[in-house]
Amino acid sequence: MFIKKLVFGLSLFLLASQNPSFSQCCSTGSPVGASVYVGVLNENSLRTIAYYRHNSSHTYYSGTEVNDVNDQLESSNYNFMGFAFGYGITKRMTVETDLGYFFNKTQVFKTYDFTEKGYGLSTGGLTLKYGALVKPMKHFELTLGGGIRYPFSNKPQMTDGVQLSRDVQPSTNAVALSGMIFINKGFPDLNLRVFSINRFDHNFEDKLNYKYGDMLMNSIFVSKQIVKYFMGILQIRSEVRWHDQD
């Protein structure tokens, strides 16, 4: 049989967060997908991941300080469903593709009675991962990855002939390049795993010469099996987004 092993993962993420950022808006494009949290596959193995994410924000930050002066929004939120498919080309090389759909990206304004909402397909992705250092007996892995992100449409979404604001667009409508470093160390005697993810996304201009800011994400995770089939995960995350350019 050509496919020696079929691995199916179903991950459900319900994330309600108030993360410090340089704006009060939702981020544009796909949220970081579930497949970024895993390394390379065995040769001829197939992995499928489906995940759901909810995000709700209620606080405006300027740098790292809460700022109510320029806060025009009461709240913002989104609901997103993503899918990722990976295939082990060799024991050290894995190819992955992913896509997602925003059921809504919503901003509720504070100063006047108005709610803005976008929805639709987000960006797709194609990534190649290489296991630079894989030590199964020591439960250690260092994986490098790089790829491209692409829009399903190069036209901004419009409602009643009016273009929606950038903050609620489901897609960047532009191509991006991404690179990542994944480090994993397992402690099977403790049913514990520690892993780190470092990822950089570089966005290009869209057809309207608008460029979304680049993104650098660094995360450290500690995961432990609580009971069979259930894991607890602790995350420490830093995210830097550069300013958009118009």
N, C-alpha and C positions, 0 to 999 in steps of 0.2 A: 504494500500500500504506500502510495507516494507521500501522503500525509501520515507520518508515523504517530503523531500525537496531536490531539486537538485540545487546546486550553481555552476554556470560556470563563471570563470574569465579568460579573455584574456588580458594579460599584454604585452606591447611592450616596451622594454627598448633599447634605442639607446645611448650607453654610449661611448663617446670618451674621454679618460682620460690620463693624464700624472701624475701618482701617484708616490711619492717618495718611493723607495724600495732599497733593498740591491743588486739588479742586474738589468740589462737592459732587462731581458727576460720576456716572458709571463709566468704566473703561470700555473702549471700543474694540471690536473684534472678539474672537473666541476667548473665554477664560482658559487658563492653563489646563490642558486636558489631563485625564487620568493616566494616559499612557506615558507621560513624562516621569511618573513616579516608579517606573519599573525599568529593568535593564534589558539585556539581550535574551533571545529565545534559543532553545536547542534547535539544531538543524532540522528543517522540514516540520517545525511546529507552528501552529497557527493560534493566535490569541485574539479574542474579541472582547472589547470592553464597552459597556454602556454606562453612562452616568448622568445624574441630574444635579443641578446646582441652583440654589436660591441665594440671592444677595440683597440685603436691605441696608441703606445708609441714611443717617439722620443728622449727621454733624459735619460742619464745614471746617476744614483745617487749612491754615496758611503756614506752610512749613510743618512744624510739629506742634503748633499752638492752635487751640480752638479759636476761630474767628467768626463772630456773629455779624460783623459790620457788613460784609459783602455777601452774606448768605441770603440768596433769593429763593432757595428751595426749602420746602417743608420736608421732603424726603425723596429718595430715588431707590429703585429696585429693579431686579431682573430675574427671570426664570429661564434656565438654559438646559437643553438636553444635548449631550455629546456622544459620539460614537468613534471608536478607534479600532483599527485592525492591524495586526502585526504578523509578520512571517519570518521565520528563521532561515535565511539563505544559507548560512553556514553556522557552525557552532559559535562563531564570534561576531557574525554580522546579521543584523535584523533590519528589515525595511518596514516602515509603518505609514499608514495614512489615517487621517481623521477628518471629521466634519462635525458641524453642530447647528442647532436651530434655537433662536431666541423666541420663546413664546411671547415675551414682552420685554422691552427696555423702557422704563417709565420714569418720568420726572414730574413731581407734584410741586407746583410753585406756591410760595408762601404769601407774597405780596398781592397777588390777584388770583382769582378763581380760574386756574388753567392747569391742565394736565397734558403732557406731551408723551406720546407712546410710539415706539418703533417695534418692528418684529420681522422675522424672516431668517433665511440662511446666513450664517456667519462665514468666516473664512475657512477654507480647507487647508490641509497640510500634508506634506510628504517628507518623511524623515528617514535618514539612514543612521543606524547606531552600530558602533564597533566596540566590542569588548576588548579594550587595550590590555587589561589585566584581570583575568578570571581565575580564581582559586577556589574551586568547589569544596575541597577538603578543609580549607580555612574559612569558608563562608565569606569570601571577600570578592568584590567586583568593582572595577573601575571602567566605566563606559563613556566613550566620547560620541557625540552625535551632532549632525548638522542637517539642515533641510531648507525647504521653501514653503512659504504660506501664500495662498492665492485666493482671490475673491471669486465668488460665483457670479457677481455682477460688478461692473465698473461704474455704475450710475448710483448716486445717492438716492435713498428712499424718499418718496414724496407722498403727501396726503392732501387731497383736494387741490392739486397743482402747486402746493407749497413744499419746498424742501425742508425736511426735518432737521433739527439741530444735530451737530456732530455727536453730541453726548448720547443720543438715543438711536443712532444709526446701528443696525445689526452687523455691519461689515465696515472695514476700512476702505473697501473698494480699491485696494492697491496691493501689490506684491510685497512680501517681506522675506528676509533671510533670518534664520535662527541657528544658534549653536548652543550646545549644552554639555555639561560634565556631571555624571552621575556616579556617586561613590556609595557603596553598600557594605556593611559589615553585620553578619549575623551571629547571634549567640544562642544556638539551639538548646543548650541546657537550661536557659532561662526563658525560652520561647520569646526572645527579644531580638529586635532588629533596629539598627541605627543606620540612617542613610542621609546623604546630602545631595541637593540638587542646585546647580548653578546654571542659569539660562540667560541668554542675551538675544533679543529680537531687534533687528534693524528694519525699519519701515521705509519704503520708497514713496515718492509722490503719487497721488492719484491723477486722474485725467484733468482735474481742476487745479492742479499744481499745489494741492494741500498735502502736507506730510505730517502724519501722526508721530508723536515723540517715540524714540526708542525706549526699550524696557530692559532692565537688568534685575533679575530675581535670584536671591540666595536663600535657601531654606535648609534647615536641619530637622529631621524627623526621628522620633523614637516610637516604634510600634511594638505592641506586646499582645499576644493572644490571651484574651480574657476567658472565653470558653470556646468550645469547638465551633468553627465557622465565624467567630466574631473577634474582631481586633480593636484595640484601643490605640489611638494615634495622638501624639503630642507634637505640635509643630511650632518652631521658631522661625519667623520669616521676615526678610527684609526685601523691599521692592522699591526701585528707583525708576521713575519715568521722566524722560526729558520733555521739554516743552514742545508743543506742536509748532509747525512752521507753515505760514500761509503766504 
